[in-house]
Amino acid sequence: MSIPKMTPAPDREAIRAEARAQGFDVVRFARAETAEQTRIHFAKFIAEGMHGDMGWMEANADRRADPKVLWPEARTVIMVGLNYGPSGDPRETLKDPGAASMSVYARNRDYHDVLKKRLKRFATWLAEWSEVKLFVDTAPVLEKPLAQAAGLGWQGKHTNLVSRDFGSWLFLGEVFTTLAIAPDDAEPDHCGACHACLDICPTQAFTGPYKLDARRCISYLTIEHKGPIARELRPMLANRIYGCDDCLAVCPWNKFARATAEADFLPRAALTTPRLKDFIGLDDAAFRTLFSGSPVKRIGRARFIRNVLMAVGNSGDGAFVPDVEKLLSDESPLVRGAAIWALGRLAPAAARSRRHDALAREDDASVRSEWLAEV
């Protein structure tokens, strides 16, 4: 980006001040490198298949594990954080089976867009003195270890970043630069003997401290996973339809967190206290309109309705049966399969009575397997 000037570059604190002026809550510096132990841990995670369907993670594994492979000329990583702290405990929605529980970060603007716009302004300014590249977690960067090296926080036992100032609620972005900037001190681990985040996981996705099997994580299952959700895990989703904040919300360091003042991160009116009944009837056009500019739009209507049907099946509310029955003939096999399971949970006799005729018409193997499971 740009050809650097020959005039002297601003010093570290001037660079930090400019990034803060762009609206970032925390700005720190790290060397453009990752520790050998981090690279080994990541390689093992991939080798054991714990990344599940996230093929993009495996495809760029060498670049993701080492900034020097991603960009050999990089000397410094400028890590930035933006607070998205909620005003209350997001787990409160789990007490109401008819509520649609959505991750805090997904209730308004896509944070990638918000961070990238600010990072571009900052990177354009910095490009007057150096070559730069900017990233927001869609790129092949192991950003949480870099954030810990820069001192934004530390990777907790749930593998997410924890900040002494913002708790669990920081969006991360980074600018790689060819400038050699003195690094900030790394943040040590402050988890101590606490294991609340491990204990609260509904699906027991943690195989141990600092070890996550994404294939069992509700955030992965409801966002990244493209196919049917494993039957044994479906009841554990409860009413979570997009992501899960349990391990983040339970962290005791959240006592130092503060609610965000960013308008783009405050819940939209339609997503402040959403209900399952608000979503189950969405067609593709309505889905796209409702979630325009939202990270939810990225997963598409079929995966979203699959998630809603999991929650509906867990709700125990027979009033949903007519809505579920309509979705038995949905054009998406993913939705049809999820509707079969939801109907079996809410009205088992109705599901059994429909099975014979449905099997005669159905040619999708995954949907047929759902009917056959309803015995």
URNORBEL-V925791 format. One record per residue. SS is DSSP state (a for helix, b for strand, c for the rest). D_CENTER is the distance of its C-alpha to the mean C-alpha in Angstrom with 2 decimals. Layout:
# URNORBEL-V925791
SS:D_CENTER ; SS:D_CENTER
This chain:
# URNORBEL-V925791
c:28.77 ; c:32.32 ; c:35.35 ; c:35.54 ; c:38.48 ; c:41.22 ; c:41.17 ; c:39.78 ; c:36.04 ; c:34.95 ; c:34.54 ; a:31.40 ; a:31.64 ; a:32.34 ; a:29.21 ; a:27.20 ; a:28.98 ; a:28.25 ; a:24.47 ; a:24.72 ; a:26.83 ; c:24.08 ; c:22.14 ; c:19.98 ; c:20.20 ; b:20.57 ; b:21.88 ; b:22.92 ; b:24.26 ; b:24.02 ; b:25.97 ; c:24.47 ; c:24.34 ; c:22.47 ; c:24.33 ; a:25.82 ; a:24.32 ; a:20.77 ; a:21.76 ; a:23.39 ; a:20.50 ; a:18.14 ; a:20.96 ; a:21.43 ; a:17.81 ; a:18.25 ; a:21.83 ; c:21.05 ; c:18.66 ; c:15.82 ; c:13.35 ; c:14.42 ; c:14.25 ; c:12.40 ; a:15.80 ; a:14.82 ; a:14.06 ; a:17.55 ; a:19.27 ; c:18.75 ; a:19.02 ; a:22.11 ; a:20.90 ; a:17.53 ; a:19.52 ; c:22.16 ; a:22.20 ; a:25.89 ; a:25.30 ; a:22.84 ; c:25.45 ; c:28.62 ; c:29.99 ; c:27.19 ; c:28.55 ; b:26.17 ; b:22.48 ; b:22.05 ; b:18.80 ; b:17.81 ; b:15.66 ; b:15.21 ; b:15.17 ; c:13.13 ; c:14.69 ; c:15.46 ; c:19.16 ; c:19.16 ; c:17.63 ; a:14.80 ; a:16.23 ; a:19.32 ; a:18.19 ; a:18.30 ; a:22.06 ; c:22.72 ; c:22.35 ; c:22.89 ; b:20.03 ; c:16.79 ; b:14.10 ; b:10.93 ; c:8.15 ; a:9.88 ; a:7.95 ; a:8.56 ; c:12.25 ; c:13.77 ; c:13.64 ; c:10.98 ; a:10.58 ; a:11.19 ; a:14.51 ; a:15.41 ; a:14.99 ; a:16.57 ; a:19.53 ; a:20.32 ; a:19.89 ; a:22.26 ; a:24.80 ; a:24.72 ; a:24.89 ; a:27.75 ; a:29.63 ; a:29.17 ; c:30.19 ; c:33.69 ; c:34.10 ; c:31.85 ; c:29.84 ; b:26.12 ; b:22.84 ; b:19.58 ; b:15.99 ; b:12.51 ; c:9.86 ; c:10.79 ; c:14.05 ; c:15.34 ; c:15.16 ; c:14.48 ; a:13.65 ; a:13.30 ; a:16.82 ; a:18.11 ; a:16.91 ; a:18.76 ; a:21.71 ; a:21.89 ; c:21.90 ; c:18.90 ; c:18.17 ; b:17.87 ; b:15.52 ; c:16.05 ; c:16.90 ; c:13.38 ; c:12.60 ; c:10.58 ; b:12.70 ; b:15.23 ; b:17.60 ; c:21.08 ; c:21.06 ; c:17.65 ; b:16.50 ; c:12.78 ; c:11.98 ; b:12.10 ; b:10.44 ; b:12.03 ; b:14.25 ; b:17.34 ; b:20.76 ; b:22.85 ; b:26.56 ; c:29.90 ; c:31.18 ; c:31.91 ; c:30.65 ; c:31.27 ; c:28.09 ; c:27.14 ; c:27.32 ; c:24.44 ; c:23.03 ; c:24.26 ; c:22.47 ; c:23.25 ; c:21.85 ; c:25.41 ; c:26.16 ; c:23.34 ; c:21.23 ; a:19.94 ; a:16.27 ; a:17.59 ; a:19.93 ; a:17.74 ; c:15.33 ; c:16.50 ; c:16.42 ; c:17.59 ; c:14.91 ; b:16.26 ; b:19.40 ; b:20.47 ; c:19.63 ; c:17.18 ; b:16.77 ; b:13.84 ; c:14.55 ; a:11.31 ; a:13.66 ; a:14.01 ; c:10.55 ; a:9.91 ; a:6.14 ; a:7.51 ; a:10.55 ; a:9.62 ; a:7.38 ; a:8.62 ; c:11.90 ; c:14.63 ; c:17.48 ; c:18.78 ; c:17.11 ; c:19.58 ; a:22.14 ; a:22.24 ; a:18.59 ; a:18.84 ; a:20.68 ; a:18.19 ; a:15.52 ; c:18.04 ; c:17.00 ; b:13.19 ; b:12.55 ; b:8.91 ; c:6.51 ; c:8.48 ; c:9.44 ; a:12.61 ; a:12.56 ; a:11.54 ; a:14.09 ; c:16.85 ; c:17.18 ; a:20.70 ; a:19.97 ; a:18.50 ; a:22.19 ; a:22.24 ; c:19.26 ; c:20.23 ; c:19.05 ; c:17.94 ; c:20.74 ; c:18.80 ; a:19.77 ; a:16.85 ; a:14.46 ; c:16.86 ; c:16.38 ; c:18.38 ; a:21.44 ; a:20.40 ; a:17.07 ; c:18.58 ; c:19.87 ; c:19.09 ; b:20.98 ; a:20.60 ; a:23.88 ; a:22.50 ; a:20.25 ; c:22.13 ; c:24.68 ; c:22.60 ; c:23.96 ; a:22.32 ; a:23.95 ; a:23.04 ; a:19.37 ; a:19.32 ; a:21.30 ; a:19.33 ; c:15.93 ; c:17.54 ; c:15.68 ; c:12.47 ; a:9.10 ; a:10.17 ; a:13.13 ; a:11.55 ; a:11.51 ; a:15.11 ; a:17.37 ; a:18.17 ; a:14.83 ; a:14.32 ; a:17.88 ; a:17.50 ; a:14.95 ; a:17.39 ; a:20.23 ; a:18.80 ; a:18.73 ; a:22.13 ; a:23.55 ; a:22.55 ; a:24.02 ; c:27.62 ; c:28.64 ; a:31.27 ; a:31.23 ; a:28.32 ; a:30.55 ; a:31.93 ; a:28.53 ; a:27.42 ; a:30.74 ; a:30.28 ; a:27.10 ; c:29.10 ; c:30.44 ; c:27.31 ; c:27.36 ; c:24.10 ; a:24.76 ; a:21.23 ; a:21.98 ; a:25.51 ; a:24.54 ; a:22.13 ; a:24.95 ; a:27.43 ; a:25.52 ; a:25.05 ; a:28.76 ; a:29.76 ; a:28.14 ; a:29.66 ; c:32.96 ; a:33.77 ; a:37.28 ; a:36.14 ; a:33.78 ; a:36.64 ; a:39.09 ; a:37.01 ; a:36.24 ; a:39.51 ; a:39.58 ; a:35.90 ; a:36.28 ; a:39.28 ; a:37.28 ; c:33.95 ; c:33.68 ; c:30.00 ; a:29.83 ; a:26.46 ; a:27.67 ; a:31.03 ; a:29.55 ; a:27.95 ; a:31.40 ; a:33.10 ; a:30.91 ; c:32.11 ; c:35.46
